């Protein structure tokens, strides 16, 4: 069942999203060679809690951390660890915040120092595809319209869209209906109605679209071990327009590529 949100409920999600955006900004300041990924997790959790929020991911179905940190060939759901970032890595940082009973969710993939040109292109195109999807996330369209926009943009560059993992509705639950895939046919899928709040999150691979789950039961990586990128925003759809509730502003004030 899809739970549509009132303006008042969306404002609460937006408050959550502001804490989330600023937490991402604090993490962005520390993404550099030599930093342990568990340090990034500590920074995010401390900021979220200091600002009255709760990390949405921590203990969600047993997940052990506040951030999903996925490096290089890992697509999503990676664990923070004592791994030290090194020049040429890419790192996806996915985070959620629960505030006043409402969740927000966003992700960003960083290059660490100088990375290969083809990997930089993957990051750029994946980020672009997020906004291509948002352009189609308007009242009266269907999920397939935004999904097709993401897929079409990505595939024209020869990249592949992960199919097993999708975006989702969001609100008082972290994951709600409907599912929001990053591939599909225009005109298909649930209609985008007034008050729908969804997390749109392209997950795009440099090589094959196929993925496997690691032995930890969480981490998803590319089957061919080539790099993957992930960007995400939470958006609200109303008759009079669509609003991006999360922000990458605080990331991009501290980190540019």
PyMOL commands that set and color helices and strands:
alter all, ss='L'
color gray80, all
select helices_A, chain A and resi 7-28+37-50+60-62+117-136+143-155+249-254
alter helices_A, ss='H'
color red, helices_A
select strands_A, chain A and resi 54-55+67-71+74-76+90-99+102-111+160-161+167-169+176-180+196-200+203-205+211-213+220-222+228-230+233-238+241-244
alter strands_A, ss='S'
color yellow, strands_A
deselect
rebuild
show_as cartoon
